[in-house]
């Protein structure tokens, strides 16, 4: 069943808007970035397939293009989307870490 056929409060984007991003499962978050599924599988189904195949978000983001595209419904375009998410997240975390003071006083080192 297509996500558009789901009740509005169960659709990932609508759920995010109503309940906040932290209310989404890993599969729902991935589905938002995957955007569309394939015949017979929604984007959430594809996201669940990824999580089942790789075991974690980190493993998905570190998988090769060949490994990702081996899954039905996943091709190079979706692989590129996943890599872009990973890199954007890495850069955002790097910015945050660079802006923080590591130690504010010599007493913190002791």
N, C-alpha and C positions, 0 to 999 in steps of 0.2 A: 504494500500500500504506500502510495506517495505521501510525503510529509504534509502536503497541502490538504490531504484528506483526513489528517489527524485532528482531534479537538484542539482548538487554539492554544489552550493552556499547556498542552504537551509538546508543541512545536518548539524546537530549540531557540529560535530567535525571539518568539513571543514570550517564552519562559524567561529568557534573559531580561527582556524589557519589564516584565511584571515582577519577577522575584530576584533579579540581580544575577550577575555572572557567576557568583559562587554557588548558586543553586544548580548549575549544570553539571552533569557527569562528564567524565573525560570523553566519552563517545559523542555526547551532544556538542561539546566544544569543538572537537574535530570536525563534526558534521557541518558546523557553521562555516568552517574554512573550506571543506570539500565542496560545499554548495549544492551539488546535485548528485544523485545516485545514477544507477543504470536500470534498465528494464528489469523489474522484479526485485530491486534492492534500492532502498532509500539511502540518502547520505548517512543517516544514523546507522543503517545496516553495514555500510562500507566501513564506517569508523569502528564499529564493533568487530568486524572482520580483521581490521588492522590490529586492534588491541589483542584479540585472541591469537593472531598469528605471531605477534612480536612480544607480547607480554607487558609492555609498558610504553608510556609516551616517549621516554628517553630512547628506548630501543627502536621505536618507529622513526624518530628523527635521525638516528644514526644508521638506519638501513640504507642500502645502496638503491639506486634507481632500478636495477635489475630485480632486487628483492621485492620492492614495492610493486613494480609493474607485473610481477608474477601473480598477484592477487587479481581475481576477476573484478573488473570495474575500475581498477587503478592503473593509470598510465603515466606517461612522463609529465603531462600537465599537472596532475594531482601530486606527483612526486615534487615538482617544482614549487607548488603551493606549500607543501609541508616543509620543504627546505627554507622557504622564505619566512614562514612562521618561526621556525627554529632560530634563524639568524636574527630576525627582528627581536625575539625574546632575549637572545644572547647579548645583543647590543644594548637593549634597555637595561638589563641587569648590570652590564659593564658600566654604563653611564651612572647608575645609582651607586655602584661601588666606588667609582672615581670621585664622586661628589661628597662622599662621607669622610669625616675625620676618623682615622684609624685610632689614634690616641690623642686625647685632649690635654693630658698632663703627664709628667714623668711618673707620678704615683701609679698610674694605670699599668705601667710596664712591670712593676714589682710583683 
